[in-house]
Amino acid sequence: MNWRYSLPALALLCAMNLPAQAAVTATLNKNSFASGETIQLQLQRDGSADSQPDIRPLKQDFDVLGSSSGSNVQIINGHMSTQTQITLLLSPKRSGKLQIPPLQWGGEQSAAIEINVGGTAAGTANGGQPADDNTHVFITTTLDQKQPYVQAAVVLTVRLYTEQSLLQAGLDLPASSDVLVKQLGKDLQTTETRNGRNYQVVERKYLLFPQRSGKLSLQGPVLDAQVADNSAASNDPFDNIFGQSPFGRMLNATRPLRVRGKQIELNVLPRPAAATGANWLPAQKVTLDESWKPEAAGAVTMHVGEPLTRHFSLTALGLTAAQLPDPNSLMSLPEGIKAYPDQATLTDSPQGLSVQGSREQNIALIASAPGRYALPAVHLSWWDTLHNEQREITLPARTLNVLPAAAGATNAPMPQLVAPAPLPFNQQPAAQAPAVPRFATHPAWMWLSMLLALLWLGTLVMCWRQRVPRTQKIKAAKKTAPLRSGSELNALLRACSNNDAQAARRHLLAWAGTLWPDAAPRGLNELAHKFSDAGLVEALRQLDRACYTNSDWDGTALAQSLPAGTVAAAGKAPAKRELPSLYE
């Protein structure tokens, strides 16, 4: 046998019996698409496939809205062939010339495909015409200002134009960690004619609150809806036989539609150096009013132990109610006067092209000793965004004339004596008996007094039994508080060492929550009111400004201020404790 010719023939025979090598092909339903139109991409691979294609490269220019899969088996002349198909529904993120990139599937790769997507669906930033005059659905966005101050309200107006019937439509503005988004009011529906075409217009307003300074980008609004798929109806074979079916509108298929608005760009200004107030309130207008119950024009007269209600009404145009400060933090009270604030009422309401936040709050003032007390004036600084200057609101100082407790408030009424019944006129008493109280000789009063005494003793026992578990919980909390406080304090010192302002603020407030669990400070300004150390207060102000302006911060001053006055007190209760709540 001649092996020189047999080996090539054997190799050829083996190659003929091997299955065909798998290949991946990618096809589109068409190569040109209008704005907002979805794309059907079909991937096909020879042979059965247990794996899935890698579609991650698609997500750079497309949103994958859905997928479906199937397989096709054919037997021809005893030879079986299998094909696996996956159909992807894509939505372009932008218009222009795009590319379906090569996709990997089971070690094989598909070829790239060039497509053309029609004019932008977002229109122009100032609400102008869309680039594609044939667009049936598009979105415009308008900002009332492009250079707002940090945490100031920015009004974004979104307008949706459509000349098609939209089904299951939803308009959304994607969230961002740098910009807080709040819808303002309800949608407004109108009609408008542009270039001889009639559009249904839906207008929606959003409030944007940038949380840091610098250049910020926010994804534009996104419309997801279903529209009638006319291409599917044109392929119906019964249309050629019976003409247009009366049930056509009911049986027509739908296809998804996704339209994107233009990306929103903001150049956020930091808190200006001229804004020296304790609170940062960038607004168009701020008002602060007060009233007293009972009413008083000048000096206020009250009694020891009796509450005097001071009502504050704070409103700001361009801010929400959650951004307004607590009026209780604006007051400075002398020794002998305690404040007990009620739950505040917060309200947000549309006001023209902006929002108006309001905070209504009652604060009860109670004096512990008689005398004459001076309440200092209340000052509130805010930043006027219309004129770029700091303004201040001042409520006048007050004088409290505190009188001793009312006489009837502590003295119990004396029992009334009952005189004996008179004798008949013709009968004289043998001897005059002294008058005695009626209840002293009546047995019913005696039993009633004993019953009230027993009830009073039972109440004392129940209060004592409830007090013991609460005391044990407080002791347990005090044991665990130093551990939590120590871990947060260590994290705070590390943040100071790394000059990380945001981390220092977060751990500082968490540490303060372990010291004041019943009234944890909500911000650095509120925390600063709890300390008398001027160096520590100034360090807190510097940290607060660094967090607002997103500027560099040196944590050395804060770290050096902590050990002397606050680290030693981290594991124990505050030295000075306010009176419990009136309703506790």
PyMOL commands that set and color helices and strands:
alter all, ss='L'
color gray80, all
select helices_A, chain A and resi 3-17+56-60+230-234+238-242+248-251+321-323+327-330+407-410+438-441+443-497+501-515+524-528+534-549+556-567
alter helices_A, ss='H'
color red, helices_A
select strands_A, chain A and resi 24-28+32-33+39-46+62-76+79-92+96-100+104-105+108-109+113-117+137-143+154-162+167-172+179-194+197-210+214-218+222-228+254-260+264-268+282-283+285-293+300-303+308-317+337-341+345-351+354-367+371-375+378-384+389-395+398-403
alter strands_A, ss='S'
color yellow, strands_A
deselect
rebuild
show_as cartoon
